Amino acid sequence: MKCPQCEKWLLDQADECPHCGYFYRASSSELMAHPPSYSILTDQAGLLRFKERKQVKRLLEAFMQRFPGRFLAVMSIAPSPHEQAALAGLSLFNRCHFTEAGELASAAGMILLIDIEKKHALMVYGYLWEEHWTEEDSQFCLAKGQTHWSEGLYLAGVIATIAAIEKILVRRHRRLHQTSWFDWRPKKLPRCVAASSKRGGSS
């Protein structure tokens, strides 16, 4: 992950940036006021309806089945006026545990963090992703969702972003299938998930 101030790489459990000295532990989000334990889908901003949340949850669970050893979480927040979404993302990533991820550490995870105030999103990911995932990959995936988020179509944006992430991972796996980085083999999505993804993407 990167420091929100100087944008240089940090260790996952760092409280202070060794490059610029930025100390972000004191800038933790209000979400961190209590011992953090979250679902891989945490819609605190209330962007999605009940049926939509179930649909996204199925997609995230299918992601973990398709790519063992990695997990993806989606969170919506409304940062306080003095707080940046990037700081909230770093705090969440370093401090919280995702219940459905089981024994997987945050180093194996990626958070898609949606800021409802600015109608945009960012990605925070662990060091296990860093060798074969780039900022360009993140920007490509976020661009797929941004068109929908700017119009308030959050479900369509989330589905488009997840699909873009999976497409990159599958393509990279095929290119690097003889290396040891990937511990998984891509599997076909369950029919119910694939069908719901198509319906959501067309809304």
PAFIBA-740545 format. One line per 2 residues: number of its first residue (from 1); their letters; for each residue x, y, z of N, C-alpha, C. Coordinates in nm, 2 decimals. Atoms other than C-alpha are relative to their C-alpha. Example, Ala and Ser with C-alpha at 12.3 -4.5 7.8 and 13.67 -1.06 7.14 Angstrom:
REM PAFIBA-740545
1 = AS = 0.09/-0.12/0.00/1.23/-0.45/0.78/0.09/0.12/0.00  -0.09/-0.11/0.00/1.37/-0.11/0.71/-0.08/0.11/0.08
***
This chain:
REM PAFIBA-740545
1 = MK = 0.08/-0.12/0.00/0.00/0.00/0.00/0.09/0.12/0.00  -0.07/-0.12/0.01/0.10/0.36/-0.04/-0.04/0.11/0.11
3 = CP = 0.03/-0.11/-0.09/0.13/0.66/0.19/-0.09/0.10/-0.07  0.09/-0.09/0.07/-0.15/0.90/0.12/0.06/0.14/-0.02
5 = QC = -0.06/-0.13/0.01/0.08/1.20/0.15/0.11/0.00/-0.11  -0.11/0.00/0.09/0.40/1.11/-0.04/-0.01/-0.11/-0.11
7 = EK = 0.03/0.10/0.10/0.26/0.81/-0.23/0.11/-0.10/-0.02  -0.11/0.11/0.00/0.56/0.58/-0.15/-0.05/-0.12/0.07
9 = WL = 0.05/0.12/-0.06/0.52/0.22/-0.05/0.03/-0.01/0.15  -0.01/0.02/-0.14/0.46/0.13/0.31/-0.01/-0.15/0.04
11 = LD = 0.03/0.13/-0.06/0.47/-0.19/0.52/-0.14/0.00/0.05  0.14/0.01/-0.03/0.12/-0.31/0.59/-0.03/0.05/0.14
13 = QA = 0.03/-0.03/-0.14/0.14/-0.27/0.97/0.07/0.13/0.05  -0.06/-0.13/-0.04/0.32/0.07/0.97/-0.10/0.10/0.05
15 = DE = 0.08/-0.11/-0.05/0.19/0.36/1.17/0.05/0.13/-0.05  -0.06/-0.12/0.04/0.43/0.61/1.03/0.08/-0.02/-0.13
17 = CP = -0.07/0.02/0.13/0.57/0.66/0.68/0.15/0.03/0.02  -0.15/-0.02/-0.02/0.95/0.61/0.68/0.06/0.10/-0.10
19 = HC = -0.05/-0.09/0.10/0.98/0.84/0.38/-0.02/0.14/0.03  0.03/-0.14/-0.02/0.80/1.15/0.47/-0.03/0.03/0.15
21 = GY = 0.03/-0.02/-0.14/0.73/1.09/0.84/-0.15/0.02/0.03  0.14/-0.02/-0.03/0.35/1.11/0.80/-0.05/-0.10/0.10
23 = FY = 0.05/0.09/-0.11/0.19/0.97/1.11/-0.15/-0.01/-0.01  0.14/0.00/0.03/-0.16/0.85/1.02/-0.08/-0.09/0.10
25 = RA = 0.08/0.08/-0.10/-0.25/0.63/1.32/-0.10/0.09/0.07  0.09/-0.09/-0.07/-0.40/0.94/1.49/-0.11/0.05/-0.09
27 = SS = 0.10/-0.04/0.10/-0.60/1.01/1.17/-0.10/-0.11/-0.03  0.09/0.11/0.03/-0.80/0.69/1.19/-0.14/0.05/-0.01
29 = SE = 0.14/-0.03/0.02/-1.16/0.70/1.07/-0.08/-0.03/0.13  0.10/0.03/-0.11/-1.45/0.71/1.31/-0.04/-0.15/0.00
31 = LM = 0.03/0.14/0.01/-1.51/0.36/1.18/0.09/-0.09/0.09  -0.09/0.07/-0.07/-1.21/0.26/1.39/-0.02/0.02/0.15
33 = AH = 0.02/-0.03/-0.15/-1.36/0.38/1.73/-0.02/-0.13/0.08  0.02/0.12/-0.07/-1.45/0.02/1.82/0.09/-0.11/-0.06
35 = PP = -0.08/0.11/0.05/-1.26/-0.31/1.78/-0.05/-0.04/-0.14  0.05/0.01/0.14/-1.29/-0.35/1.40/-0.01/-0.15/-0.04
37 = SY = 0.03/0.13/0.07/-1.45/-0.66/1.25/-0.11/0.02/-0.10  0.10/-0.04/0.11/-1.63/-0.62/0.92/-0.03/-0.12/-0.09
39 = SI = 0.03/0.09/0.10/-1.80/-0.82/0.66/0.07/0.04/-0.13  -0.06/-0.04/0.13/-1.65/-0.83/0.31/-0.08/0.09/-0.08
41 = LT = 0.09/-0.11/0.06/-1.95/-0.62/0.21/-0.05/0.08/0.12  0.04/-0.09/-0.10/-1.99/-0.33/0.45/-0.05/0.13/-0.06
43 = DQ = 0.06/-0.11/0.07/-2.24/-0.08/0.32/-0.05/0.10/0.11  0.03/-0.09/-0.11/-2.23/0.17/0.61/-0.07/0.13/-0.06
45 = AG = 0.06/-0.12/0.06/-2.34/0.45/0.37/-0.14/-0.02/-0.05  0.13/0.04/0.05/-2.65/0.26/0.26/-0.02/0.03/-0.15
47 = LL = 0.01/-0.02/0.14/-2.58/0.27/-0.11/-0.09/-0.10/-0.07  0.07/0.11/0.06/-2.74/-0.06/-0.19/-0.12/-0.04/0.07
49 = RF = 0.12/0.06/-0.06/-3.08/-0.21/-0.14/0.03/-0.14/0.05  -0.02/0.14/-0.06/-3.12/-0.54/0.04/0.03/-0.10/-0.10
51 = KE = -0.02/0.10/0.11/-3.14/-0.75/-0.28/0.13/0.03/-0.07  -0.13/-0.03/0.06/-2.84/-0.56/-0.42/0.11/-0.04/0.08
53 = RK = -0.11/0.04/-0.10/-2.63/-0.63/-0.11/0.02/-0.15/-0.01  -0.01/0.15/0.01/-2.71/-1.00/-0.14/0.07/-0.04/-0.13
55 = QV = -0.07/0.02/0.12/-2.60/-0.99/-0.50/0.15/0.02/0.00  -0.14/-0.03/-0.01/-2.27/-0.82/-0.43/0.07/-0.10/0.09
57 = KR = -0.06/0.09/-0.09/-2.21/-1.05/-0.14/0.03/-0.14/-0.07  -0.02/0.13/0.08/-2.25/-1.36/-0.37/0.12/0.02/-0.09
59 = LL = -0.11/-0.02/0.09/-2.00/-1.21/-0.61/0.13/0.00/0.08  -0.13/0.00/-0.09/-1.74/-1.15/-0.33/0.03/-0.14/0.05
61 = EA = -0.02/0.14/-0.04/-1.79/-1.50/-0.20/0.05/-0.09/-0.12  -0.04/0.07/0.12/-1.75/-1.64/-0.55/0.14/0.04/-0.04
63 = FM = -0.14/-0.04/0.03/-1.43/-1.44/-0.59/0.10/-0.08/0.09  -0.08/0.08/-0.08/-1.28/-1.61/-0.29/0.01/-0.15/-0.04
65 = QR = 0.00/0.14/0.05/-1.38/-1.95/-0.43/0.08/-0.01/-0.13  -0.07/0.01/0.13/-1.24/-1.87/-0.77/0.15/0.03/0.02
67 = FP = -0.14/-0.04/-0.02/-0.91/-1.72/-0.64/0.04/-0.03/0.15  -0.04/0.03/-0.13/-0.81/-1.91/-0.32/0.13/0.07/0.04
69 = GR = -0.12/-0.07/-0.05/-0.56/-1.72/-0.11/-0.01/0.15/-0.02  0.02/-0.14/0.02/-0.70/-1.38/-0.21/-0.14/0.03/0.05
71 = FL = 0.14/-0.04/-0.02/-1.01/-1.19/-0.10/-0.02/0.15/-0.04  0.04/-0.13/0.04/-1.19/-0.88/-0.21/-0.11/0.05/0.09
73 = AV = 0.11/-0.06/-0.08/-1.40/-0.65/0.01/-0.05/0.13/-0.06  0.07/-0.12/0.05/-1.64/-0.37/-0.08/-0.05/0.08/0.13
75 = MS = 0.05/-0.08/-0.11/-1.70/-0.09/0.17/-0.04/0.14/-0.05  0.04/-0.14/0.03/-1.89/0.24/0.15/0.00/0.08/0.12
77 = IA = -0.02/-0.08/-0.12/-1.81/0.52/0.38/-0.04/0.15/-0.04  0.02/-0.14/0.02/-1.89/0.89/0.43/0.10/0.07/0.09
79 = PS = -0.10/-0.06/-0.09/-1.56/1.04/0.57/-0.04/0.13/0.05  0.03/-0.13/-0.06/-1.58/1.33/0.80/0.07/0.11/-0.08
81 = PH = -0.06/-0.10/0.09/-1.50/1.67/0.64/0.15/0.02/0.01  -0.14/-0.02/-0.01/-1.15/1.68/0.78/0.08/-0.12/-0.03
83 = EQ = -0.06/0.13/0.02/-1.07/1.32/0.68/0.00/-0.03/-0.15  -0.01/0.05/0.14/-0.95/1.18/0.34/-0.04/-0.14/0.00
85 = AA = 0.04/0.14/0.02/-1.09/0.86/0.21/0.12/-0.09/0.00  -0.12/0.08/0.01/-0.74/0.74/0.15/0.05/-0.04/0.14
87 = LA = -0.04/0.03/-0.14/-0.66/0.77/0.53/-0.10/-0.10/0.06  0.09/0.09/-0.05/-0.98/0.59/0.61/0.03/-0.14/-0.05
89 = GL = -0.03/0.13/0.06/-0.88/0.31/0.37/0.12/-0.06/0.06  -0.12/0.06/-0.06/-0.54/0.27/0.52/-0.03/-0.04/0.14
91 = SL = 0.04/0.04/-0.13/-0.68/0.26/0.87/-0.08/-0.13/0.00  0.08/0.12/0.01/-0.94/0.00/0.78/0.09/-0.12/-0.04
93 = FN = -0.08/0.11/0.05/-0.68/-0.21/0.59/0.09/-0.05/0.11  -0.10/0.04/-0.10/-0.43/-0.21/0.88/-0.06/-0.06/0.12
95 = RC = 0.06/0.03/-0.13/-0.67/-0.25/1.17/-0.11/-0.11/0.00  0.12/0.08/-0.01/-0.97/-0.45/1.07/0.02/-0.14/-0.05
97 = HF = 0.00/0.14/0.04/-1.05/-0.82/1.02/-0.13/-0.02/-0.07  0.12/0.03/0.07/-1.29/-0.94/0.76/-0.05/-0.15/0.03
99 = TE = 0.04/0.13/-0.06/-1.50/-1.23/0.90/0.00/-0.11/-0.10  0.01/0.11/0.10/-1.56/-1.42/0.58/0.14/-0.04/-0.06
101 = AG = -0.14/0.03/0.05/-1.18/-1.41/0.49/0.07/-0.11/0.09  -0.06/0.11/-0.09/-1.11/-1.66/0.78/0.14/0.03/0.04
103 = EL = -0.14/-0.01/-0.04/-0.74/-1.71/0.83/0.08/0.10/-0.09  -0.07/-0.09/0.09/-0.64/-1.48/0.54/0.03/0.13/0.07
105 = AS = -0.04/-0.13/-0.06/-0.44/-1.18/0.66/-0.03/0.11/-0.10  0.03/-0.12/0.09/-0.49/-0.83/0.52/0.09/0.01/-0.11
107 = AA = -0.10/0.00/0.11/-0.18/-0.88/0.31/-0.06/-0.07/-0.12  0.06/0.07/0.11/-0.39/-1.11/0.09/-0.13/0.07/-0.06
109 = GM = 0.13/-0.06/0.03/-0.68/-0.87/0.06/0.01/0.13/-0.08  0.02/-0.12/0.07/-0.80/-0.58/-0.15/-0.13/0.06/0.04
111 = IL = 0.13/-0.07/-0.03/-1.06/-0.32/-0.04/-0.04/0.10/-0.11  0.06/-0.10/0.08/-1.28/-0.13/-0.28/-0.08/0.09/0.09
113 = LI = 0.05/-0.10/-0.10/-1.36/0.18/-0.08/-0.08/0.11/-0.08  0.08/-0.09/0.07/-1.65/0.39/-0.21/-0.03/0.12/0.09
115 = DI = 0.03/-0.13/-0.07/-1.67/0.76/-0.10/-0.12/0.06/-0.05  0.13/-0.05/0.05/-2.03/0.87/-0.13/0.00/0.15/-0.01
117 = EK = 0.00/-0.14/0.01/-1.95/1.23/-0.08/0.05/0.05/-0.13  -0.06/-0.04/0.13/-1.73/1.25/-0.39/-0.04/-0.09/-0.11
119 = KH = 0.05/0.09/0.11/-1.90/0.97/-0.58/0.11/-0.06/-0.08  -0.11/0.07/0.07/-1.57/0.79/-0.65/0.05/-0.10/0.10
121 = AL = -0.05/0.11/-0.08/-1.38/0.50/-0.52/0.16/-0.01/-0.01  -0.15/0.03/0.00/-1.02/0.39/-0.44/0.02/-0.14/0.04
123 = MV = -0.04/0.14/-0.04/-0.84/0.06/-0.39/0.11/0.00/0.09  -0.11/0.03/-0.09/-0.62/-0.05/-0.11/0.03/-0.15/0.00
125 = YG = -0.03/0.14/0.01/-0.44/-0.38/-0.13/0.13/-0.03/0.07  -0.11/0.05/-0.08/-0.19/-0.59/0.06/0.12/-0.03/-0.08
127 = YL = -0.13/0.01/0.07/0.17/-0.66/-0.02/0.00/-0.13/-0.09  0.00/0.12/0.08/0.09/-1.01/-0.16/-0.05/0.03/-0.14
129 = WE = 0.04/-0.04/0.13/-0.07/-0.83/-0.45/0.10/0.08/-0.08  -0.08/-0.11/0.06/0.20/-0.58/-0.51/0.09/-0.04/-0.12
131 = EH = -0.09/0.05/0.10/0.44/-0.79/-0.72/-0.06/-0.01/-0.14  0.07/0.03/0.13/0.18/-0.86/-0.99/-0.12/0.09/-0.02
133 = WT = 0.11/-0.09/0.02/-0.07/-0.58/-0.95/0.05/0.14/0.01  -0.06/-0.13/0.01/0.00/-0.22/-1.04/-0.11/0.11/0.02
135 = EE = 0.09/-0.11/-0.01/-0.16/0.12/-0.99/-0.08/0.02/-0.13  0.08/-0.01/0.13/-0.25/0.12/-1.36/-0.11/-0.10/0.00
137 = DS = 0.11/0.10/-0.01/-0.45/-0.20/-1.29/-0.11/0.06/0.08  0.10/-0.06/-0.09/-0.63/-0.02/-1.01/-0.08/0.10/-0.08
139 = QF = 0.07/-0.11/0.07/-0.71/0.28/-1.22/-0.08/-0.05/-0.12  0.08/0.06/0.11/-0.83/0.07/-1.51/-0.13/-0.06/0.06
141 = CL = 0.12/0.06/-0.06/-1.07/-0.12/-1.28/-0.09/0.11/0.05  0.08/-0.10/-0.05/-1.19/0.19/-1.11/-0.07/0.08/-0.11
143 = AK = 0.07/-0.07/0.11/-1.26/0.36/-1.44/-0.12/-0.07/-0.05  0.12/0.08/0.05/-1.50/0.08/-1.53/-0.12/0.03/0.09
145 = GQ = 0.11/-0.03/-0.09/-1.70/0.17/-1.22/-0.04/0.14/0.01  0.02/-0.14/-0.02/-1.66/0.54/-1.22/-0.12/0.06/-0.08
147 = TH = 0.11/-0.05/0.08/-1.90/0.60/-1.51/-0.14/-0.02/0.07  0.13/0.03/-0.07/-2.18/0.43/-1.31/-0.01/0.08/0.14
149 = WS = 0.00/-0.07/-0.13/-2.08/0.59/-0.97/-0.04/0.14/-0.01  0.03/-0.14/0.02/-2.09/0.94/-1.11/-0.15/0.03/-0.02
151 = EG = 0.14/-0.02/0.02/-2.45/0.88/-1.20/-0.09/-0.06/0.12  0.07/0.06/-0.12/-2.54/0.72/-0.86/-0.04/-0.14/-0.02
153 = LY = 0.04/0.14/0.03/-2.56/0.37/-1.01/0.11/-0.09/0.07  -0.11/0.07/-0.07/-2.35/0.20/-0.74/0.00/-0.15/-0.02
155 = LA = -0.01/0.15/0.03/-2.45/-0.16/-0.80/0.07/-0.03/-0.13  -0.06/0.02/0.13/-2.36/-0.14/-1.17/0.15/0.03/0.01
157 = GV = -0.14/-0.04/-0.01/-2.03/0.03/-1.08/0.08/-0.11/0.08  -0.07/0.11/-0.07/-1.94/-0.24/-0.82/0.02/-0.12/-0.08
159 = IA = -0.01/0.12/0.08/-2.02/-0.52/-1.05/0.10/0.01/-0.12  -0.10/-0.03/0.11/-1.82/-0.36/-1.34/0.14/-0.01/0.05
161 = TI = -0.13/-0.01/-0.06/-1.52/-0.31/-1.11/0.05/-0.14/0.03  -0.04/0.14/-0.03/-1.52/-0.67/-0.98/0.03/-0.08/-0.12
163 = AA = -0.02/0.08/0.12/-1.55/-0.81/-1.33/0.14/0.04/-0.06  -0.13/-0.04/0.06/-1.25/-0.60/-1.44/0.12/-0.06/0.08
165 = IE = -0.11/0.06/-0.09/-1.04/-0.72/-1.14/0.02/-0.15/-0.04  -0.01/0.14/0.03/-1.12/-1.08/-1.22/0.06/-0.02/-0.14
167 = KI = -0.06/0.01/0.14/-1.04/-1.03/-1.59/0.15/0.01/0.00  -0.15/-0.02/-0.01/-0.69/-0.90/-1.50/0.06/-0.12/0.06
169 = LV = -0.07/0.11/-0.07/-0.62/-1.18/-1.26/0.00/-0.12/-0.08  0.00/0.12/0.09/-0.73/-1.45/-1.50/0.11/0.01/-0.11
171 = RR = -0.10/-0.02/0.11/-0.52/-1.30/-1.78/0.14/-0.01/0.05  -0.13/0.01/-0.06/-0.22/-1.26/-1.55/0.04/-0.14/0.04
173 = HR = -0.02/0.14/-0.03/-0.26/-1.62/-1.43/0.04/-0.08/-0.12  -0.04/0.08/0.12/-0.25/-1.75/-1.78/0.14/0.03/-0.05
175 = RL = -0.13/-0.04/0.04/0.06/-1.55/-1.85/0.11/-0.06/0.09  -0.10/0.04/-0.10/0.24/-1.66/-1.53/-0.03/-0.13/0.06
177 = HQ = 0.05/0.12/-0.06/0.09/-2.00/-1.48/0.11/-0.10/0.05  -0.11/0.09/-0.04/0.43/-2.16/-1.44/0.08/0.06/0.12
179 = TS = -0.07/-0.06/-0.11/0.54/-1.93/-1.16/-0.08/-0.04/0.13  0.05/0.04/-0.13/0.47/-1.97/-0.79/-0.09/0.10/0.07
181 = WF = 0.08/-0.11/-0.07/0.28/-1.64/-0.72/-0.14/-0.04/0.03  0.15/0.04/-0.02/-0.07/-1.78/-0.78/-0.01/-0.13/0.06
183 = DW = 0.03/0.13/-0.07/-0.18/-2.05/-0.54/-0.14/-0.05/-0.05  0.14/0.03/0.04/-0.52/-2.07/-0.72/0.00/-0.04/-0.14
185 = RP = 0.04/0.03/0.14/-0.67/-2.20/-1.04/-0.13/0.06/-0.02  0.13/-0.06/0.02/-0.95/-1.99/-1.18/-0.11/-0.10/-0.03
187 = KK = 0.11/0.09/0.01/-1.28/-2.16/-1.16/-0.12/0.07/-0.07  0.11/-0.07/0.06/-1.60/-2.09/-1.35/-0.09/0.04/0.12
189 = LP = 0.10/-0.05/-0.10/-1.85/-1.88/-1.16/-0.12/-0.08/0.01  0.13/0.07/-0.01/-2.16/-2.05/-1.02/-0.10/0.07/-0.09
191 = RC = 0.09/-0.05/0.10/-2.44/-2.01/-1.27/-0.09/0.12/0.06  0.09/-0.10/-0.06/-2.66/-1.81/-1.02/0.08/0.14/0.01
193 = VA = -0.08/-0.12/-0.01/-2.37/-1.56/-0.97/0.02/0.06/-0.13  -0.02/-0.05/0.14/-2.29/-1.53/-1.34/-0.13/0.07/-0.05
195 = AS = 0.13/-0.06/0.04/-2.66/-1.46/-1.41/-0.03/0.13/0.06  0.03/-0.13/-0.07/-2.70/-1.20/-1.14/0.10/0.11/-0.04
197 = SK = -0.10/-0.10/0.04/-2.38/-1.03/-1.26/-0.05/0.07/-0.13  0.05/-0.05/0.13/-2.53/-1.00/-1.61/-0.12/0.10/0.02
199 = RG = 0.11/-0.08/-0.02/-2.85/-0.86/-1.48/0.04/0.13/0.07  -0.04/-0.12/-0.07/-2.68/-0.61/-1.25/0.07/0.09/-0.10
201 = GS = -0.07/-0.09/0.09/-2.45/-0.49/-1.53/-0.09/0.06/-0.10  0.09/-0.06/0.10/-2.74/-0.42/-1.76/-0.10/0.10/0.06
203 = S = 0.09/-0.09/-0.06/-2.93/-0.21/-1.50/0.05/0.14/-0.02
***
